[in-house]
Amino acid sequence: MTYKLQALSACALLFCAGLVHGVVQSTDDFIKARDPFKAPKLPAAKVAVRSELELYSVESLKMIGVLTGPDHMRAMVLTPDGVTHLVSERMKIGMRDGFVKKITTEQIIVREKMMNIMGEEESMDTEIHLVAEIKPPVMAAPPPDQLMAPTQTSSMSIPKPPSGGQ
């Protein structure tokens, strides 16, 4: 019984301290506050993926080029599996329901939806910068026992065209 009384008085004390310092405006705000000992409730993940670029995280994509045009810019993006895609503004990209907010000559700005520690949805901008140099993927060398010995080529003589004294 004393444990419940102590917990109740501690809760009332926290509520009063919140009112004094302006953190809690009313009893409704105090009731709506998230319990710090429970994980925030996350919305159900969307199952339908509309484009291949929504399968990769934005951090894993590389900007490799920019195409400028009279109306708008497009950017060339390289996925981790080596496939190049063209993206334009307002295009869906990334695994966190992101979209291309802006394309410049040096970067792509992607706005994604994230959950903060209170369990509320907020937007976060991620920048994908233009890569200075793209290195081709490194091919693994075959084991030494599978290497083929160089073959000898036979020297062939090419016959000379007949020279006519005409």
C-alpha positions in Angstrom: 0.0 0.0 0.0 2.8 2.4 0.8 4.4 1.7 -2.6 1.3 2.8 -4.4 1.1 5.9 -2.2 4.7 6.7 -2.9 4.3 6.2 -6.7 1.2 8.4 -6.7 2.9 11.2 -4.7 5.9 11.0 -7.1 3.6 11.3 -10.1 1.8 14.3 -8.5 5.1 15.9 -7.7 6.3 15.5 -11.4 3.0 16.9 -12.6 3.3 20.0 -10.4 6.9 20.5 -11.4 5.9 20.4 -15.0 3.2 23.0 -14.4 5.6 25.3 -12.6 8.3 25.1 -15.3 5.8 25.3 -18.2 6.6 21.8 -19.6 3.1 20.4 -18.9 0.2 22.8 -19.8 -2.6 20.7 -18.6 -3.5 17.2 -17.3 -4.2 16.1 -20.9 -0.6 16.9 -21.8 0.6 14.8 -18.9 -1.6 11.9 -19.8 -0.5 12.1 -23.5 3.2 12.0 -22.6 4.9 8.8 -23.8 6.0 6.3 -21.2 9.9 6.4 -21.4 10.1 2.7 -20.5 8.0 1.5 -23.4 9.0 1.5 -27.1 7.1 4.0 -29.2 4.3 2.5 -31.3 5.4 2.5 -35.0 2.9 2.5 -37.8 2.6 -0.7 -39.9 5.2 -0.9 -42.6 4.0 -0.4 -46.1 4.3 -3.6 -48.2 3.8 -2.2 -51.7 7.1 -1.1 -53.3 6.5 1.0 -56.4 10.0 1.4 -57.8 13.4 -0.3 -57.6 14.9 2.8 -55.9 12.6 2.2 -52.9 14.4 -1.0 -52.2 17.6 0.7 -51.1 18.4 3.1 -48.3 19.3 6.6 -49.4 22.7 6.3 -47.7 23.6 3.4 -50.0 22.9 5.4 -53.3 25.6 7.4 -55.1 25.0 10.4 -57.4 27.2 9.9 -60.5 25.9 12.6 -62.8 23.5 15.4 -63.6 21.4 16.0 -66.7 20.3 19.6 -67.2 17.4 20.6 -69.3 15.3 23.7 -70.0 12.6 22.9 -67.5 14.2 20.8 -64.8 17.3 18.8 -63.8 17.6 15.1 -63.5 20.3 13.1 -61.7 22.0 9.8 -62.4 22.0 7.5 -59.3 24.0 4.3 -58.9 22.5 1.6 -56.7 24.7 -0.9 -54.7 24.1 -3.6 -57.3 25.6 -1.4 -60.0 22.5 -0.3 -61.9 22.1 3.3 -62.9 18.8 5.1 -62.6 17.6 8.6 -63.6 15.7 10.5 -60.9 13.8 13.7 -61.0 12.3 16.0 -58.4 9.3 14.6 -56.5 10.2 11.0 -57.4 9.9 8.3 -54.6 13.3 7.1 -53.4 14.5 5.2 -50.3 13.1 2.8 -47.9 11.6 5.4 -45.5 9.0 6.8 -47.8 11.3 9.5 -49.1 11.1 11.7 -52.2 13.6 13.8 -54.1 13.1 17.4 -52.9 15.7 19.2 -55.0 18.4 18.4 -57.5 21.4 20.7 -57.9 24.6 20.3 -59.9 26.4 19.0 -56.8 23.8 17.1 -54.8 20.4 15.5 -54.4 18.3 16.4 -51.4 15.9 13.7 -50.3 13.2 14.2 -47.7 12.3 11.1 -45.7 9.8 10.4 -42.9 11.4 9.3 -39.6 10.1 8.5 -36.1 11.5 10.6 -33.3 11.9 9.3 -29.7 8.4 10.4 -28.8 7.0 8.2 -31.5 5.9 11.1 -33.7 6.6 11.3 -37.4 8.9 14.0 -38.6 10.7 14.8 -41.8 14.5 14.7 -42.3 16.5 15.8 -45.3 19.4 13.7 -46.5 21.9 14.8 -49.1 23.5 12.6 -51.7 26.6 14.3 -53.0 28.1 13.9 -56.5 30.9 11.3 -56.5 34.1 12.7 -58.0 35.3 9.4 -59.5 33.6 6.1 -59.9 35.7 3.1 -59.6 34.7 0.0 -61.6 33.9 -3.0 -59.4 36.9 -5.2 -58.6 36.7 -8.6 -60.2 38.0 -11.5 -58.1 40.9 -13.4 -59.7 40.3 -17.1 -60.4 42.2 -19.6 -58.2 45.7 -20.4 -59.6 44.8 -24.0 -60.5 42.1 -22.6 -62.9 44.4 -20.3 -64.7 45.0 -21.3 -68.3 48.6 -21.5 -69.6 49.3 -19.2 -72.4 49.0 -20.9 -75.8 51.6 -20.7 -78.4 50.5 -19.2 -81.7 51.9 -20.5 -84.9 53.5 -18.1 -87.2 51.6 -17.9 -90.4 53.2 -16.5 -93.5 51.0 -14.3 -95.6 51.6 -14.8 -99.3 52.7 -11.8 -101.2 50.5 -10.6 -104.0 52.0 -11.4 -107.4 53.7 -8.5 -108.8 52.9 -8.0 -112.4 55.2 -6.1 -114.7 52.4 -4.6 -116.7 
